Amino acid sequence: VQLVESGGGLVRPGGSLRLSCAASGFTFSSYAMSWYRQAPGSERELVASISSAGGSTNYANSVKGRFTISRDNTKNTVYLQMNSLPPEDTAVYSCSTWIGRVTYWGKGTLVTVSS
């Protein structure tokens, strides 16, 4: 199982970014996917999840209405569209999946929201 995130970077407050997570090594379309984030000095938190077919999504209260999780099962990729970013969204964002009682993680991509 391999999960590789991309799309992070420096963005000004109020800006937008789209993160991608390319998956391989498993049947992507059969598993739910999640995005987590960890800010400096904070615990990792679940940001958003999406079901295997993409029909069901869930969001942390802190990002509802601003973030959108989606997936393309033909490309084995899950996305996180992030809008109206405040500095508090600065964190390392990682994608994750749970297969056979094992949680797999990507290495993450850093999002910095700063003027």
C-alpha positions in Angstrom: 0.0 0.0 0.0 1.4 3.4 -1.0 -0.2 6.8 -0.4 1.5 9.8 -1.8 0.1 13.3 -1.1 0.8 16.4 -3.2 -0.5 19.9 -3.6 0.6 21.5 -0.3 2.4 24.8 -0.1 2.2 28.4 1.0 -1.1 30.2 0.6 -2.3 33.6 1.9 -5.2 33.8 4.3 -8.5 33.5 2.4 -6.9 31.5 -0.3 -7.5 28.0 -1.7 -5.5 24.8 -2.3 -6.4 21.4 -3.6 -4.5 18.5 -2.2 -4.2 15.1 -3.9 -3.4 11.7 -2.6 -2.4 9.0 -5.2 -3.0 5.5 -4.0 -1.5 2.2 -5.1 -1.0 -1.4 -3.9 -4.6 -2.1 -3.1 -8.1 -2.0 -4.7 -8.7 1.7 -4.2 -12.4 1.6 -5.1 -13.1 -0.8 -2.3 -12.0 1.3 0.6 -13.0 4.5 2.4 -10.3 7.2 2.5 -9.6 10.0 4.9 -7.6 13.2 5.3 -6.0 14.0 8.6 -3.9 17.0 9.7 -1.5 17.7 12.4 -0.5 21.2 13.3 2.7 22.0 15.2 2.3 21.1 18.9 -1.1 19.6 18.3 -2.6 16.1 18.0 -3.5 14.7 14.7 -7.1 15.3 13.8 -9.5 13.8 11.3 -10.4 16.4 8.7 -12.7 14.5 6.2 -13.6 11.1 5.1 -15.2 9.6 2.0 -16.8 6.2 1.4 -15.5 3.8 -1.1 -17.8 4.9 -3.9 -17.8 8.5 -2.9 -21.4 8.7 -2.0 -20.9 9.5 1.7 -18.7 12.2 3.2 -18.0 13.4 6.7 -16.2 16.5 7.9 -14.7 18.0 11.0 -16.8 20.8 12.3 -13.9 23.2 11.9 -13.8 22.7 8.1 -17.5 22.2 7.2 -18.5 24.4 4.4 -14.9 25.2 3.5 -13.4 21.9 2.6 -14.6 19.3 0.1 -13.3 15.7 -0.1 -13.8 13.8 -3.4 -12.3 10.9 -5.2 -11.7 9.6 -8.6 -11.7 5.8 -8.6 -10.5 5.7 -12.2 -7.4 7.5 -11.1 -7.0 5.9 -7.7 -6.8 9.4 -6.2 -8.6 11.2 -3.4 -8.7 15.0 -3.2 -9.2 17.7 -0.6 -10.4 21.1 -1.9 -9.7 23.7 0.8 -11.2 27.2 0.5 -11.2 30.3 2.7 -8.1 29.2 4.5 -7.2 30.9 7.8 -3.8 30.6 9.4 -5.2 28.0 11.8 -5.4 25.6 9.0 -1.6 25.4 8.8 -0.6 21.8 9.3 0.8 18.7 7.6 -2.1 17.0 5.8 -2.0 13.2 5.3 -4.3 10.8 3.6 -5.1 7.5 5.2 -7.0 4.2 4.7 -7.9 1.3 6.8 -7.4 -2.2 5.4 -7.7 -5.5 7.3 -7.2 -3.9 10.7 -4.2 -1.9 9.6 -4.2 1.8 9.1 -2.0 3.1 6.3 -0.7 6.6 6.1 1.0 8.8 3.5 4.0 11.0 4.5 1.9 14.1 4.3 2.1 17.5 2.6 2.7 20.7 4.4 0.1 23.5 4.1 1.1 26.9 5.4 -1.4 29.7 5.5 0.4 33.0 6.1 0.6 36.5 4.7 
